[in-house]
Amino acid sequence: MKQSLSYYIILLVLKLKGLKKDFSKDPIDFKKIRKEDVPNPKGKFFGQYQLQKFKVEDSFITEIGLRSDSPKLLIFIHGGAFISGPAQHHWDVIRTITEATDFKIWMCDYPKAPENNIVKISKNIDAIYNKALEQYAPNHIRLIGDSVGGTLIASLTQRLIAKSIAIPQQIILVSPVMDASLTNPEIEKLDAVDPMLSRKGVLSAKKMCAGNMDLKNEIISPLYGSFEHFPATMLYLAEKDIFYPDQKLAVEKMKSANVNLNITVGENMPHVWPFLPVMKESKIALGEIIEMLKK
């Protein structure tokens, strides 16, 4: 499939920003990467439609919505390699979804590595979901996350099922990281063409988050957990993403578990492509997500 002009513009922007270079360092310079963080969105829209800001455990939750009385909640778990975020493109996605749906959205700014490890981060995600269950029916809750946000959602879902806690109606995973160990031999080939990420820096970030824990522990690598009884799952994958080989393995496990799947593979697309700005392909993909949310 022929890519749009805006696709090539985004690739150029990524190259000029030096993101691939930043993710080729070990140890990764998390302080430099955090300079792109936007903890509080600016602008008239967020001033008008930010309903409240509150804290759960050590996470800061920003609630956005057109209707304060909406019974439907979308929990947004952002990506950022466990070391950074949220970034401006996450807030842009939230604005687009808010304008098009009647969901309330919780942007979850959870604790980051290396100051915090995956156990603490996961406890925060559990607490956020439990807080949501106090206010919303589980069949009115959906979760969406990109990159390690997808990791956190998948591992949360596995824990909910193991503990017989009510699961959300649907989860939406955009370029999820399914195996933090990055040991899949196919990754090396993709590392050469991935315009955004490199195994060296990503693995450094995962080690910062895991601490002394095995990187194949399902709390940080949901590929090694069970997908039995998962809710309806929407997956956006990318062919030029170093995480694609492990995502394909996760898809096979989900299919074996008879998960209700909706899968889109972006031809020649980079990591988290549905959330990237400007790009025509991104707008189409985000539009599809919005239409799914409306159903």
TIDREN-71457 format. One record per residue (C-alpha): residue number from 1; residue in three letters; z, y, x. Coordinates in steps of 0.25 Angstrom, whole numbers. Example, Ala and Ser with C-alpha at 12.3 -4.5 7.8 and 13.67 -1.06 7.14 Angstrom:
! TIDREN-71457
(atom 1,ALA,(31,-18,49)) (atom 2,SER,(29,-4,55)) 
END
This chain:
! TIDREN-71457
(atom 1,MET,(0,0,0)) (atom 2,LYS,(-4,14,5)) (atom 3,GLN,(8,23,8)) (atom 4,SER,(9,37,3)) (atom 5,LEU,(8,49,12)) (atom 6,SER,(23,52,9)) (atom 7,TYR,(26,38,15)) (atom 8,TYR,(20,43,28)) (atom 9,ILE,(28,56,27)) (atom 10,ILE,(41,49,26)) (atom 11,LEU,(38,40,38)) (atom 12,LEU,(35,52,46)) (atom 13,VAL,(48,59,41)) (atom 14,LEU,(56,46,45)) (atom 15,LYS,(50,46,59)) (atom 16,LEU,(52,61,61)) (atom 17,LYS,(67,59,57)) (atom 18,GLY,(69,48,67)) (atom 19,LEU,(76,39,58)) (atom 20,LYS,(70,27,64)) (atom 21,LYS,(75,32,78)) (atom 22,ASP,(89,34,72)) (atom 23,PHE,(89,20,67)) (atom 24,SER,(85,14,80)) (atom 25,LYS,(98,18,87)) (atom 26,ASP,(110,9,90)) (atom 27,PRO,(120,14,88)) (atom 28,ILE,(114,21,76)) (atom 29,ASP,(117,36,76)) (atom 30,PHE,(123,37,62)) (atom 31,LYS,(128,51,64)) (atom 32,LYS,(114,56,66)) (atom 33,ILE,(109,48,54)) (atom 34,ARG,(120,53,45)) (atom 35,LYS,(115,67,47)) (atom 36,GLU,(105,64,36)) (atom 37,ASP,(117,61,26)) (atom 38,VAL,(118,69,13)) (atom 39,PRO,(132,66,7)) (atom 40,ASN,(130,77,-3)) (atom 41,PRO,(117,80,-10)) (atom 42,LYS,(112,95,-11)) (atom 43,GLY,(104,102,-22)) (atom 44,LYS,(104,106,-36)) (atom 45,PHE,(102,92,-41)) (atom 46,PHE,(114,86,-35)) (atom 47,GLY,(122,98,-38)) (atom 48,GLN,(119,96,-53)) (atom 49,TYR,(119,81,-54)) (atom 50,GLN,(130,77,-45)) (atom 51,LEU,(140,72,-55)) (atom 52,GLN,(152,69,-46)) (atom 53,LYS,(156,65,-32)) (atom 54,PHE,(167,55,-29)) (atom 55,LYS,(172,45,-19)) (atom 56,VAL,(174,30,-20)) (atom 57,GLU,(181,24,-8)) (atom 58,ASP,(175,32,4)) (atom 59,SER,(161,34,-3)) (atom 60,PHE,(157,47,-9)) (atom 61,ILE,(149,45,-22)) (atom 62,THR,(140,56,-28)) (atom 63,GLU,(137,54,-42)) (atom 64,ILE,(123,60,-47)) (atom 65,GLY,(117,60,-61)) (atom 66,LEU,(111,67,-72)) (atom 67,ARG,(121,62,-82)) (atom 68,SER,(136,61,-79)) (atom 69,ASP,(137,51,-91)) (atom 70,SER,(127,41,-87)) (atom 71,PRO,(131,27,-88)) (atom 72,LYS,(122,22,-76)) (atom 73,LEU,(125,23,-62)) (atom 74,LEU,(117,21,-49)) (atom 75,ILE,(125,19,-37)) (atom 76,PHE,(117,24,-24)) (atom 77,ILE,(121,18,-11)) (atom 78,HIS,(113,25,0)) (atom 79,GLY,(108,19,13)) (atom 80,GLY,(110,25,27)) (atom 81,ALA,(112,12,36)) (atom 82,PHE,(127,13,32)) (atom 83,ILE,(129,25,42)) (atom 84,SER,(123,37,34)) (atom 85,GLY,(119,42,20)) (atom 86,PRO,(117,46,9)) (atom 87,ALA,(104,54,14)) (atom 88,GLN,(96,64,6)) (atom 89,HIS,(86,54,2)) (atom 90,HIS,(97,46,-6)) (atom 91,TRP,(101,59,-14)) (atom 92,ASP,(86,61,-17)) (atom 93,VAL,(85,47,-23)) (atom 94,ILE,(97,50,-31)) (atom 95,ARG,(92,63,-36)) (atom 96,THR,(79,56,-40)) (atom 97,ILE,(86,44,-47)) (atom 98,THR,(96,54,-54)) (atom 99,GLU,(84,63,-59)) (atom 100,ALA,(77,51,-65)) (atom 101,THR,(88,42,-71)) (atom 102,ASP,(101,44,-79)) (atom 103,PHE,(110,36,-68)) (atom 104,LYS,(122,42,-61)) (atom 105,ILE,(121,40,-46)) (atom 106,TRP,(132,37,-36)) (atom 107,MET,(128,41,-22)) (atom 108,CYS,(137,33,-14)) (atom 109,ASP,(140,39,0)) (atom 110,TYR,(148,27,6)) (atom 111,PRO,(155,26,19)) (atom 112,LYS,(146,25,31)) (atom 113,ALA,(146,17,44)) (atom 114,PRO,(150,17,55)) (atom 115,GLU,(163,24,50)) (atom 116,ASN,(163,13,39)) (atom 117,ASN,(159,-1,39)) (atom 118,ILE,(152,-10,28)) (atom 119,VAL,(165,-15,22)) (atom 120,LYS,(170,-1,19)) (atom 121,ILE,(156,4,14)) (atom 122,SER,(155,-8,5)) (atom 123,LYS,(169,-6,0)) (atom 124,ASN,(165,8,-4)) (atom 125,ILE,(152,3,-11)) (atom 126,ASP,(160,-7,-19)) (atom 127,ALA,(170,4,-23)) (atom 128,ILE,(158,13,-28)) (atom 129,TYR,(153,1,-36)) (atom 130,ASN,(166,-2,-42)) (atom 131,LYS,(168,13,-46)) (atom 132,ALA,(155,13,-53)) (atom 133,LEU,(159,0,-61)) (atom 134,GLU,(171,9,-66)) (atom 135,GLN,(161,19,-72)) (atom 136,TYR,(148,11,-75)) (atom 137,ALA,(144,-2,-81)) (atom 138,PRO,(138,-11,-70)) (atom 139,ASN,(125,-12,-78)) (atom 140,HIS,(124,3,-77)) (atom 141,ILE,(126,3,-62)) (atom 142,ARG,(114,2,-52)) (atom 143,LEU,(115,3,-37)) (atom 144,ILE,(104,9,-27)) (atom 145,GLY,(104,9,-12)) (atom 146,ASP,(95,11,0)) (atom 147,SER,(96,4,13)) (atom 148,VAL,(111,0,16)) (atom 149,GLY,(114,6,2)) (atom 150,GLY,(106,-6,-3)) (atom 151,THR,(115,-15,7)) (atom 152,LEU,(128,-9,0)) (atom 153,ILE,(122,-12,-14)) (atom 154,ALA,(118,-26,-11)) (atom 155,SER,(131,-30,-4)) (atom 156,LEU,(139,-23,-15)) (atom 157,THR,(132,-31,-26)) (atom 158,GLN,(135,-44,-18)) (atom 159,ARG,(150,-40,-18)) (atom 160,LEU,(150,-37,-33)) (atom 161,ILE,(143,-50,-37)) (atom 162,ALA,(153,-58,-27)) (atom 163,LYS,(165,-51,-34)) (atom 164,SER,(159,-52,-48)) (atom 165,ILE,(159,-37,-50)) (atom 166,ALA,(149,-31,-60)) (atom 167,ILE,(135,-28,-52)) (atom 168,PRO,(126,-16,-55)) (atom 169,GLN,(114,-17,-64)) (atom 170,GLN,(105,-15,-52)) (atom 171,ILE,(104,-12,-37)) (atom 172,ILE,(93,-5,-30)) (atom 173,LEU,(91,-8,-16)) (atom 174,VAL,(82,1,-7)) (atom 175,SER,(79,-5,6)) (atom 176,PRO,(93,-12,7)) (atom 177,VAL,(98,-17,20)) (atom 178,MET,(101,-32,17)) (atom 179,ASP,(105,-36,31)) (atom 180,ALA,(112,-27,41)) (atom 181,SER,(111,-37,52)) (atom 182,LEU,(96,-34,53)) (atom 183,THR,(93,-47,60)) (atom 184,ASN,(81,-50,52)) (atom 185,PRO,(69,-53,62)) (atom 186,GLU,(59,-46,53)) (atom 187,ILE,(67,-32,55)) (atom 188,GLU,(61,-30,69)) (atom 189,LYS,(47,-29,64)) (atom 190,LEU,(51,-19,53)) (atom 191,ASP,(59,-11,63)) (atom 192,ALA,(46,-7,70)) (atom 193,VAL,(40,-1,57)) (atom 194,ASP,(52,4,49)) (atom 195,PRO,(51,19,50)) (atom 196,MET,(65,22,47)) (atom 197,LEU,(75,11,52)) (atom 198,SER,(77,2,65)) (atom 199,ARG,(85,-10,66)) (atom 200,LYS,(93,-5,78)) (atom 201,GLY,(99,7,71)) (atom 202,VAL,(101,0,58)) (atom 203,LEU,(108,-11,64)) (atom 204,SER,(117,-2,71)) (atom 205,ALA,(121,5,58)) (atom 206,LYS,(124,-9,52)) (atom 207,LYS,(133,-13,63)) (atom 208,MET,(140,0,61)) (atom 209,CYS,(143,-3,47)) (atom 210,ALA,(146,-18,49)) (atom 211,GLY,(156,-16,60)) (atom 212,ASN,(161,-30,64)) (atom 213,MET,(155,-36,51)) (atom 214,ASP,(143,-46,52)) (atom 215,LEU,(130,-38,49)) (atom 216,LYS,(126,-50,40)) (atom 217,ASN,(138,-49,31)) (atom 218,GLU,(133,-47,17)) (atom 219,ILE,(142,-34,15)) (atom 220,ILE,(132,-27,24)) (atom 221,SER,(120,-37,23)) (atom 222,PRO,(119,-41,9)) (atom 223,LEU,(107,-50,12)) (atom 224,TYR,(118,-61,16)) (atom 225,GLY,(125,-59,3)) (atom 226,SER,(121,-65,-11)) (atom 227,PHE,(112,-59,-21)) (atom 228,GLU,(116,-68,-32)) (atom 229,HIS,(118,-60,-45)) (atom 230,PHE,(113,-47,-40)) (atom 231,PRO,(109,-37,-50)) (atom 232,ALA,(94,-32,-52)) (atom 233,THR,(90,-27,-38)) (atom 234,MET,(79,-17,-35)) (atom 235,LEU,(74,-17,-20)) (atom 236,TYR,(66,-8,-13)) (atom 237,LEU,(62,-13,1)) (atom 238,ALA,(53,-8,12)) (atom 239,GLU,(43,-15,21)) (atom 240,LYS,(46,-6,33)) (atom 241,ASP,(61,-7,32)) (atom 242,ILE,(69,-15,43)) (atom 243,PHE,(77,-20,31)) (atom 244,TYR,(65,-26,24)) (atom 245,PRO,(66,-40,30)) (atom 246,ASP,(81,-42,25)) (atom 247,GLN,(78,-36,12)) (atom 248,LYS,(67,-47,9)) (atom 249,LEU,(78,-57,12)) (atom 250,ALA,(87,-51,2)) (atom 251,VAL,(76,-51,-8)) (atom 252,GLU,(74,-66,-6)) (atom 253,LYS,(89,-68,-8)) (atom 254,MET,(89,-59,-21)) (atom 255,LYS,(77,-67,-26)) (atom 256,SER,(84,-80,-24)) (atom 257,ALA,(96,-74,-31)) (atom 258,ASN,(87,-70,-43)) (atom 259,VAL,(90,-55,-42)) (atom 260,ASN,(82,-47,-51)) (atom 261,LEU,(74,-39,-40)) (atom 262,ASN,(65,-27,-40)) (atom 263,ILE,(59,-26,-26)) (atom 264,THR,(50,-16,-21)) (atom 265,VAL,(45,-17,-6)) (atom 266,GLY,(39,-4,-1)) (atom 267,GLU,(27,-7,7)) (atom 268,ASN,(28,0,21)) (atom 269,MET,(40,7,16)) (atom 270,PRO,(52,11,25)) (atom 271,HIS,(67,9,22)) (atom 272,VAL,(73,15,9)) (atom 273,TRP,(59,20,5)) (atom 274,PRO,(62,22,-10)) (atom 275,PHE,(72,33,-6)) (atom 276,LEU,(64,41,4)) (atom 277,PRO,(59,55,0)) (atom 278,VAL,(45,60,-2)) (atom 279,MET,(38,46,-1)) (atom 280,LYS,(30,43,-13)) (atom 281,GLU,(33,28,-12)) (atom 282,SER,(48,32,-12)) (atom 283,LYS,(46,40,-25)) (atom 284,ILE,(40,28,-32)) (atom 285,ALA,(50,18,-27)) (atom 286,LEU,(62,27,-32)) (atom 287,GLY,(55,29,-45)) (atom 288,GLU,(55,14,-47)) (atom 289,ILE,(70,14,-44)) (atom 290,ILE,(72,25,-54)) (atom 291,GLU,(64,17,-65)) (atom 292,MET,(72,5,-62)) (atom 293,LEU,(85,13,-64)) (atom 294,LYS,(80,18,-77)) (atom 295,LYS,(78,4,-83)) 
END
